[in-house]
Structure formats: structure tokens, C-alpha cells
Amino acid sequence: MNALLVITALLAATPITLEETRTQGRKNTQALQAELDVTVAREDQRSARSNLLPQVQLSAGPNLSYQGRRRQVVTIPVTETEVLTREVVSSANTSDSYGASLGLSQVIYNRGLWKQLEQAGVNVDAVRNQSIEEADTSELEAIRRFFTLFLSQATLDVLQATAKRSEEQLERARALFHAGRVGKTEEISAEVNLGNDRINVVQRQSQLVADQVQLAVWLARPGTEALQAVDPGILQQEPAPAPALDDALKQAREHRALLRALQQRVRVAELQRAIVRGDYLPRVGLQAQYAHGNQDLGPFFSEPGFGNTFNGGVTLTWDLFNGFNTDAQSARAQANIRRAELTFAQTARELEAEVRRAHQALDGQIASAKLATTNRAAATQGLMLAEERFRAGAGSTLEVRDAQLKLTQAELVLLQSRIDVEIARYALYRATGTLNPGDSQ
């Protein structure tokens, strides 16, 4: 009954291959957020470029002025030598006018702005490589969860096979008991063993659901979707040997996106120093403005030849002294360069250590898988001998059970070893930056 429920659940599950998992793993939430960082960096680059392009401003509109009542002293000449002075109060009045202006400004030379544009371009490359790092990390985690789910499925098959053997052993014990060849205790022991095996199957079914959930959520799929890991065929072939350590280290230095990103961070820091030092140099710009105005709206449009003004000129700006602010900013930029260099050097050392650990882990897992294969063969032979002795009446259920458990353990260890080999292999690919060779630059 339990086996039927498991088969029904697997048939209702959505099959997913390893390649599909890898592709979707590179598009999960964390990876997509990293891609958005690249988009932001590109827009920052456009913003930096805009400062070097012509800046054009257009303004137009009516103007209204109001002048309230005021006292004024008015001088009126009476004769050539005599004037009459009076204080008068003028009434309030309003006046309106209409105007439009068009302004143009263009940078001719500004070292700081050019370096900002170069810095923004390098930053785009750095963020892109960081995005590749995040995508590789997401893909490796998706691969791990895929194999974890596949392990649960394969483990369930092993446990079901163990339960099937226990059922057969129970039938043999009953038959021998009724034939008077063994005691009742042998039948009872076989029945208890079968019950324990069925409990193991039920418990593994719960773990299977948990592994399905973990994979689905990581791939940004509904958490209620039941996934079935399609057999990648690793159990039917011998694991390939690990590459040479020197070759793996060389690949990591050439292809790891993280190293490229940190190299570019050093360059970003160097360009920041160049931007600051740009304040030591003069800046040259061009400005021009055209304006047209009139007191009345009609002549404003009908007499375009009147009320026009044009201003233009080249400006040179040079900060001769700013309180040593440029010196301080330059020293700070120099410290940031050193910090970026130290980070790059330390990460390079850690990367070499990571490659060595991953390489050793793969070598160790391959060796373990070979030993596990030998153990399973021996355990299979041991179970066959124990069953033959029990049929002949020379053995006991306890001996058969011990052989069954040894075979089950050997099969589970082999499963775990082979899957650990594949996870370790992909971890080495991740460490060397060759998980997706198409992303290497």
C-alpha cells in the first residue's frame, strides 16, 4: 500500500532535469537581483556621460509685476535758477511682459568628468562580473538541492526494496514454521523487521517532500509544486577522475569572475583618485543664451525682430586654493586603492585555497565511491549466502536480517558517495570559474 502511494505521488510530480535545474537556478531571485545591479550600473554610466553632452534649457512665460502706492519727491524746474519741490503720492500700478530664452552650455575640457565616465564604465564591468559570481553561486545551490532530492528518491527506492526483501523473508519464515522447520520466534522477528522497514519508508517520504519544497523555492517556483528529479544517469557509470590541481588553479586564475571583479574594483579606486586630482587642473566651458521679450503679447509674436538679446562666451574655472581639500581627498582615494589591492590579494589566496579544498574533496569522494561499490558487491553476496542458509534450515532470521541491513547500508552509502562525487565536481567547477564557460571573459 505504501509503495502504491509513493508511485502515485511520483507520477503526479513535475519531472525536472539537471540541465533545467541549472538554467532556472541562474534565474532565481538572488541572481535576478544581481542582474538589476548591472542595470543600475549601466544607467549610472549614462548619467556620467550626460555631463559631457550639451545642456540645453528652454524657458518661456508671462511676467507680471505689481507696484503699490508710494511717496515720491518731485522736482519741477520753474526757471533756469529756480525749482519747485513737491511731495506726491503715486497710485498703485501693474505691468506685464512676455519673454522666452534658450540657453546652451557645453563642457570643453574637464578632466574630472571624463574620468567619471571611464570609472562608470569600469564599474559596469565589475558589477557584471559580480553578477556572474552570484549566478554561479545560485546555480551551484540549485545543483546541490537537485541531487539532494534525487538522493531522497533513490534512497526511497532502496528502502522499498529492503521492505520487499523483508516481506519475502516473512513469507519464508511462515512457510518454514508451518513446515515445522523453525520456531515461531523466527516468524515474529521477520514480522517486526518488516514493520521497521515500512516505518523507514514513511519517514523518507516526509524527507522527500521537504527536499521537493527546498528545490522548488530556490528555483522561484511555487512551494506547493511537487518536483521529481530526473535520473541524471550518474549511478550507471564510473565517476571521471579529477583534473590535475595545477590545471584547476590555472583555470581559476583565468576564469573566476570574482577575481576580474576585484581587479576592476582596484581600477575604480584608481580612477576615483584621478577624478579628485582633476580639481588641480582648470576647467573650460562654453555658454550661450538667446532671449526674446516684449511688453505686449501681440508684438511678442508679430515682431520677432525686436526685443532680442544674445549672450555667449567661454569660461575658464580654476580652483587655485580650496583649503587643501583636494589634497585630503586625494590621500583618501590613495588609501582606498590600497584597500582594494589588499582585498584582491587576500581573495586570490583564499581562492587558491578554495580550489585546493574542492579538488581534494572530489578526489576523496571518488575514492569513497569506489570503496562503496566494492562494499555493495560484498554485501549482496553476504545476503545471498544468509538466505541460502536460512532456506536450508542452518541459519536464522537474525542472520538474514543482519545481511539485509548490511546490504541496505552499503547501497545507501554508495548512493550518497556517488551523489557527493557529482556535487564535489560541480563545486570544483564553481571554484575554478568554469561552471558556465560561456560567462568567462
C-alpha positions in Angstrom: 0.0 0.0 0.0 2.8 2.4 0.9 4.6 1.6 -2.3 1.5 2.3 -4.3 1.1 5.7 -2.6 4.7 6.6 -3.4 4.3 5.6 -7.0 1.1 7.7 -7.3 2.9 10.7 -5.8 5.8 10.4 -8.1 3.5 10.2 -11.2 1.8 13.4 -10.0 5.1 15.2 -9.6 6.6 17.5 -12.2 9.8 16.0 -13.7 12.8 18.3 -13.8 16.2 17.5 -15.3 19.6 18.6 -14.1 20.0 21.0 -17.0 16.7 22.6 -16.4 17.6 23.0 -12.7 20.9 24.7 -13.7 19.2 27.1 -16.1 16.5 28.0 -13.7 19.0 28.2 -10.8 20.8 31.1 -12.6 17.5 32.9 -12.8 16.4 32.7 -9.2 15.6 35.7 -7.0 19.2 36.3 -5.8 20.6 36.1 -9.4 17.9 38.4 -10.8 18.6 41.0 -8.1 22.3 40.9 -9.1 21.3 41.5 -12.8 19.3 44.5 -11.6 22.5 45.9 -10.1 24.1 45.7 -13.6 21.1 47.6 -15.0 21.6 50.3 -12.3 25.4 50.5 -13.1 24.6 51.0 -16.8 22.2 53.8 -16.0 24.9 55.4 -13.8 27.2 55.2 -16.8 24.6 57.0 -18.9 24.3 59.6 -16.2 28.1 60.2 -16.2 28.1 60.6 -20.0 25.3 63.1 -19.8 27.6 65.6 -18.0 29.8 65.7 -21.1 26.9 66.3 -23.6 25.4 69.7 -24.5 23.0 71.0 -21.9 20.0 72.9 -23.4 17.4 74.8 -21.4 14.3 76.4 -22.7 12.1 78.8 -20.6 9.1 80.9 -21.6 6.2 82.6 -19.9 4.5 85.9 -19.0 5.8 88.1 -16.2 3.6 90.3 -14.0 4.9 93.0 -11.7 2.9 95.0 -9.1 4.0 98.2 -7.6 1.9 99.6 -4.7 1.3 103.3 -3.6 4.4 105.2 -2.8 5.6 108.6 -1.8 7.9 110.5 -4.1 9.6 113.8 -4.1 9.1 115.5 -7.4 11.3 118.4 -8.5 9.8 120.8 -11.1 12.0 123.5 -12.7 10.3 126.9 -12.7 13.1 129.0 -14.1 16.7 128.4 -15.0 17.8 129.0 -11.5 14.6 128.1 -9.5 12.9 124.7 -9.0 9.8 123.7 -7.2 9.9 120.6 -5.0 6.7 118.8 -4.1 6.0 115.5 -2.3 3.4 113.5 -4.2 1.7 110.2 -3.6 1.6 107.9 -6.7 -1.1 105.3 -7.1 -0.6 101.6 -7.4 0.0 100.1 -10.9 0.7 96.8 -12.6 2.7 95.9 -15.7 3.2 92.7 -17.6 5.7 91.4 -20.1 6.4 88.3 -22.2 9.7 86.6 -22.6 11.4 83.4 -23.8 15.0 82.3 -23.6 17.1 79.4 -24.9 20.4 78.5 -23.1 23.2 76.2 -24.2 26.2 75.1 -22.1 28.9 72.7 -23.2 31.9 71.3 -21.4 35.1 71.8 -23.5 37.6 70.4 -21.0 37.0 68.9 -17.6 39.4 66.0 -16.7 37.2 65.0 -13.7 34.1 64.4 -15.8 36.0 62.3 -18.3 37.4 60.2 -15.6 34.0 59.8 -14.0 32.7 58.4 -17.3 35.6 56.0 -17.5 35.1 55.0 -13.9 31.4 54.3 -14.6 32.3 52.0 -17.5 34.8 50.0 -15.4 32.1 49.8 -12.6 29.7 48.3 -15.1 32.2 45.5 -15.9 32.8 45.0 -12.2 29.1 44.7 -11.3 28.6 42.4 -14.3 31.3 40.0 -13.1 29.8 40.2 -9.6 26.5 39.2 -11.2 28.2 36.2 -12.8 29.5 35.2 -9.4 26.0 35.4 -7.9 24.6 33.4 -10.8 27.2 30.7 -10.3 26.5 30.6 -6.6 22.8 30.3 -7.2 23.3 27.6 -9.8 25.6 25.5 -7.6 23.0 25.7 -4.8 20.3 24.6 -7.3 22.5 21.6 -8.3 23.0 20.7 -4.7 19.3 20.7 -4.0 18.6 18.8 -7.2 21.0 16.0 -6.1 19.6 16.1 -2.6 16.1 15.5 -4.0 17.4 12.7 -6.3 19.1 11.1 -3.3 15.9 11.1 -1.4 14.1 9.4 -4.4 16.9 6.8 -4.8 17.0 6.2 -1.0 13.3 5.6 -1.0 13.8 3.0 -3.8 16.4 1.3 -1.7 14.2 1.3 1.4 11.3 0.0 -0.5 13.5 -2.8 -1.9 14.6 -3.6 1.7 10.9 -3.7 2.7 10.2 -6.0 -0.2 13.0 -8.4 0.9 11.6 -8.3 4.4 8.2 -9.3 3.1 9.8 -12.3 1.3 11.7 -13.2 4.4 8.5 -13.1 6.4 6.8 -15.4 3.9 9.7 -17.8 4.0 9.7 -17.8 7.9 6.0 -18.6 7.9 6.3 -21.4 5.4 9.2 -22.9 7.4 7.3 -22.5 10.6 4.3 -24.3 9.3 6.6 -27.0 7.9 7.9 -27.4 11.5 11.5 -26.5 10.5 11.8 -23.2 12.5 10.2 -21.9 15.7 7.5 -19.2 16.0 10.2 -16.6 17.1 11.6 -16.6 13.6 8.3 -15.6 12.1 7.8 -12.9 14.8 11.3 -11.5 14.2 10.7 -11.3 10.5 7.3 -9.5 11.0 9.0 -6.9 13.3 11.7 -6.4 10.8 9.1 -5.7 8.1 7.4 -3.2 10.3 10.6 -1.3 10.9 11.4 -1.2 7.2 7.9 0.2 6.4 8.5 2.9 9.1 11.7 3.9 7.4 9.8 4.2 4.1 7.2 6.5 5.6 9.9 8.7 7.3 11.8 9.0 4.0 8.6 10.1 2.3 8.4 13.1 4.6 12.0 14.0 3.8 11.3 13.7 0.1 8.6 16.4 0.4 11.0 18.6 2.3 13.6 18.3 -0.4 11.0 19.0 -3.1 10.0 22.2 -1.3 13.6 23.3 -1.0 14.3 22.9 -4.7 11.1 24.5 -5.8 11.5 27.6 -3.7 15.1 28.1 -4.8 14.1 27.9 -8.4 11.4 30.6 -7.8 8.6 28.0 -8.4 5.5 27.6 -6.2 6.4 26.0 -2.9 3.4 23.7 -3.4 4.7 22.2 -6.6 5.9 18.6 -6.3 9.1 18.1 -8.3 10.7 14.8 -9.4 14.4 14.9 -10.1 15.0 13.0 -13.4 17.8 10.4 -13.1 20.9 12.1 -14.5 22.5 8.7 -15.2 25.3 9.0 -12.7 24.6 5.7 -11.0 25.2 3.7 -14.2 28.7 5.0 -14.9 32.0 5.2 -13.1 33.0 8.7 -11.9 35.5 10.5 -14.1 38.8 11.3 -12.4 39.5 14.8 -11.0 41.6 17.2 -13.1 45.2 18.0 -12.2 45.4 20.5 -9.3 47.8 22.8 -11.3 45.3 22.9 -14.2 42.4 23.7 -11.8 44.4 26.6 -10.2 45.3 28.0 -13.7 41.6 27.9 -14.7 40.6 29.7 -11.6 43.1 32.5 -12.2 41.9 32.9 -15.8 38.2 32.4 -15.5 36.9 33.2 -12.0 34.6 36.2 -12.3 35.3 37.3 -8.7 38.9 37.9 -9.5 38.0 40.0 -12.5 35.5 42.0 -10.4 38.1 42.7 -7.7 40.7 43.8 -10.3 38.1 46.2 -11.7 37.4 47.5 -8.2 41.1 48.4 -7.9 40.8 50.3 -11.2 37.6 52.0 -10.0 39.6 53.2 -6.9 42.4 54.4 -9.1 40.0 56.4 -11.3 38.5 58.0 -8.2 41.9 59.3 -7.4 42.2 60.7 -10.9 38.8 62.3 -10.6 39.8 64.1 -7.4 43.1 65.2 -8.9 41.2 66.7 -11.7 40.5 69.7 -9.4 44.1 70.7 -9.7 43.5 71.5 -13.4 41.4 74.3 -14.9 38.0 73.6 -16.4 36.8 75.2 -19.7 33.2 75.5 -20.8 31.1 77.2 -23.4 27.9 79.1 -22.5 25.4 80.8 -24.8 21.9 82.2 -24.3 19.3 83.8 -26.6 16.3 85.7 -25.2 13.3 87.4 -26.8 10.8 89.6 -24.9 8.2 92.3 -25.3 5.7 94.2 -23.1 2.7 93.1 -25.1 1.7 89.6 -26.2 0.8 90.6 -29.8 4.2 92.2 -30.7 5.9 89.4 -28.9 4.8 87.1 -31.7 4.3 89.5 -34.6 7.6 91.4 -34.2 10.3 88.8 -33.7 13.0 91.2 -34.8 12.6 93.3 -31.7 13.5 92.6 -28.1 16.2 90.1 -28.8 19.4 89.6 -26.9 22.2 87.1 -27.2 24.9 86.3 -24.7 27.8 83.9 -25.2 31.3 83.2 -24.0 34.0 80.8 -23.0 34.6 80.4 -19.3 37.7 79.1 -17.5 37.5 78.0 -13.9 40.5 77.1 -11.9 40.4 76.4 -8.2 43.7 77.9 -7.1 43.2 77.1 -3.4 40.4 75.3 -1.7 41.8 74.8 1.8 43.8 71.7 0.9 40.5 69.8 0.3 41.8 68.3 -2.9 45.0 67.0 -1.1 42.8 65.4 1.6 40.5 63.7 -1.0 43.5 62.5 -3.0 45.1 60.9 0.1 41.8 59.3 0.9 41.5 57.9 -2.6 45.0 56.5 -2.3 44.1 54.7 0.9 41.0 53.2 -0.9 43.3 52.0 -3.7 45.5 50.2 -1.2 42.4 48.7 0.5 41.2 47.4 -2.8 44.6 45.9 -3.6 44.7 44.2 -0.3 41.3 42.8 -0.8 42.2 41.5 -4.2 45.4 39.8 -3.0 43.7 38.2 0.0 40.8 36.9 -2.1 43.3 35.5 -4.6 44.9 33.5 -1.8 41.5 32.3 -0.5 40.5 31.3 -4.0 43.6 29.1 -4.3 42.7 27.5 -1.0 39.1 27.0 -2.1 40.3 25.3 -5.3 42.6 23.0 -3.4 39.9 22.1 -0.9 37.4 21.4 -3.7 39.9 19.4 -5.6 40.8 17.3 -2.5 37.1 16.8 -1.7 36.5 15.5 -5.3 39.5 13.1 -5.1 38.3 11.8 -1.7 34.7 11.3 -2.8 35.8 9.4 -5.9 37.9 7.1 -3.7 35.0 6.6 -1.3 32.6 5.8 -4.2 35.0 3.1 -5.4 35.1 1.6 -2.0 31.4 1.8 -1.6 30.9 -0.1 -4.9 33.1 -2.9 -3.6 31.2 -3.0 -0.3 27.9 -3.3 -2.0 29.1 -6.3 -4.0 30.3 -8.0 -0.9 27.0 -7.2 1.0 25.0 -8.6 -1.9 26.9 -11.8 -1.8 26.6 -12.0 2.0 22.8 -11.6 1.8 22.6 -14.4 -0.8 24.6 -16.7 1.5 22.4 -15.9 4.5 19.2 -16.6 2.6 20.5 -19.9 1.3 21.5 -21.0 4.9 18.0 -19.9 6.1 16.3 -22.0 3.4 18.4 -24.9 4.3 17.5 -24.6 7.9 21.0 -23.9 9.0 20.6 -20.1 9.6 18.2 -17.8 11.4 16.1 -14.7 10.7 18.6 -12.7 12.7 21.4 -13.7 10.3 19.3 -12.8 7.3 18.3 -9.5 8.9 21.9 -8.6 9.6 22.8 -9.3 6.0 19.8 -7.3 4.8 20.8 -4.3 6.9 24.4 -4.5 5.7 23.2 -4.5 2.1 20.9 -1.6 2.7 23.6 0.4 4.4 26.1 -0.4 1.6 23.6 0.7 -1.1 22.8 3.9 0.8 26.5 4.7 1.3 27.1 4.1 -2.4 24.2 6.4 -3.3 25.5 9.1 -1.0 29.0 8.7 -2.3 28.1 8.9 -6.0 26.0 12.0 -5.4 28.7 13.6 -3.2 31.1 13.0 -6.1 28.9 15.0 -8.5 28.3 17.8 -6.0 32.0 18.0 -5.3 32.7 18.1 -9.1 30.4 21.0 -9.6 31.8 22.7 -6.6 35.2 22.4 -8.2 33.8 23.9 -11.4 32.4 26.7 -9.4 35.7 27.4 -7.7 37.6 27.5 -11.0 35.0 29.7 -12.7 34.1 27.0 -15.3 30.6 26.2 -14.1 29.4 28.1 -17.2 32.3 28.5 -19.6 30.2 30.9 -21.8 30.4 33.5 -19.0 34.2 33.6 -18.9 35.7 36.7 -20.4 
